[in-house]
Amino acid sequence: MKRLYTFLFLVLFAANCMAAGDDVKLFSLYPVPLKSNRLSVQINYSGSGISSFEVRSLIGKKIQEKSIANGADVISFDEMDVNPNGVYIVLAKDANGKVLEISKFTINR
């Protein structure tokens, strides 16, 4: 279990380091920290190649997954109030399942 946490920390750290050089974010999350039952994801660029989003816990458990309809620029993850307080990640994937970007958020009620 300790190895898993170390691995996830390194993945998140590497993603943040790569993103630090790029001011361009493919998507934005709101409201952060999450205090309600709905997390909204705003797609910042229509040609980003994102086809789906996943919400995962820090231990890698998939919480929810949503595909993006053509032309959609905002999607919502509902029923987030069933998850305990903590840190979660959102993965943006392309049509082949490749992770394009990772962002983290906190549930804090």
N, C-alpha and C positions, 0 to 999 in steps of 0.2 A: 504494500500500500504506500509505503514511503517513497518507493521508486516512482509510482504513478504520480504522486503529488510533485515530486521533483521534475518529472518529465513535463507535466502540465505547466508548471511554473516556467520552465525553460521555453516552452512553446509560446506562452503568452509574452514572456520577456522578449523573445526574438521578434514576435509580431509587432510589439510596441516599438522596438528599436528600428525595424524596417519602416514603420509608419512615421516615426519621428522625422525622417528625412523627407518624407512626402507629406505635404500639407493637404493633399487631395484625399478625401475619404469617400469611398464608394457609397456608404450609407451612414445615417445618423440614428441614434436611439433616443426616444423620449417617452415619458418623463424619466429622468435618471437623477437620483435613485428612485426606484419604483416603489410607490406607496399605495398603488391601486391594483386593480385586477387586469389591466390592459397595458401591454407594452407595444408601442408603435415604432415602426421602422420606416424611415424616410429614405428612399433611393435618391441619391444626389445627382446621378448622371444616367440618362435613359439608355445610353449605349454601353453600359458597364458590363454587360454579359451575365449578370446575375439571373439565375433561374429559380433559385430556392434559398430559403433561410432555415437554419436550425437553431433552437435554443437548447443548450446543454448545461448541465451542472459542471462544477470544476472537476469532478471525478469521471466525467465523460458520459454520464447517463443522458440520453436524448429525452428532452422534456416535450418539445413540440417541433413540428416541421411544417413549413408552408411553401407551396409553389407560388410563383408570381404569374399573374395573368398578364397578357400583352397590354402594354400601355399603363400598367399600374405603377404609381410612384409611392404609395404608402400601403403597408400591410400592417395588420394588428395581430398580436398574440393575445388571445383572451384567456380567462380563467387562470391567470398567473398567481392568484391569491391562494391556490392550493399548495404552492411551493413554500418551503420555509425561508426565513431570512438568510441571506448569504450572497455570495458572488456567483454569477452565471456568465456564460459566454454566448454570443450570437455568431454563427458562421454563415458567411455568404458563399454560395456554391454556384458554379456554372452548370451547364447542361450535362457535362461529363462527370460531375461530382467533385471536381477540383475546387478546393477552398481558395476563394479569391481574397477574402479579408475576414479578420476576426475582431470583434469588439466585445468588451466586457461591461457588465452593469451589475448593480447591487439591488437586491430586494431588501427593503428596510421599512417595516411597518411598526 
